[in-house]
Amino acid sequence: MHEILVPSSLHHLQHWISVHGYLGIFLLLLLGVFGMPIPDETLLLFCGCLTSRGTLHAIPLLICSFLGSASGISLSYVLGRLLGMQTIIRFGKYVGIHTAQLEKVHNWFKGIGHWTLVVGYFVPGVRHLTALIAGISILDARSFMTYAYLGAFLWVSVFLSLGYMFGEKWPVVSRLFHQHLVLALSMIVAGFLFYLLVRKVLNSRALERGKP
């Protein structure tokens, strides 16, 4: 069987996996989900491809991937819970953040906000931020683990499965994912800016009508 083609930018990850195996994958995902510049989705797709070739085994890979991502997001939660509260207590009054606002965010997480811990996993650069916010808002640990770990399991399962199904075509899947992600985020930002523009125009017209 011929060797899997790997982009040059990922050769260091390939070497890390070949040397450290499942432990290396665990550590990479822990650091990546925590916020380090590691291409998590690309790593999972590549590992799924290795599983289809028999280089890695599905069950140990799924377990170490889940534990790595769950550990990474848990560190972000703990950081938010410990350091975030201190920051708010010490410096919050200088930037207009008060206890009442924190309680409002906490109540939001108790309602539907915790689902962002699940959905946010599929948006690079967002998953660790949702955990930080959950920690700062003092979301209870049981609720955090329920939704964050569910998101972790779904996330690793989806991308490992895609890597397994598409095999050596996994770089195409990775490229399409990031292309569509950028497009989706661009549309969201554009929609938000349009909303702000319309709101500004309407407020200006309302003020003009209210003038004598």
Summary of the structure (lengths in Angstrom):
residues: 212
radius of gyration: 21.1
end to end distance: 82.7
largest distance: 82.7
contacts: 634
relative contact order: 0.12
helix: 85%
strand: 0%
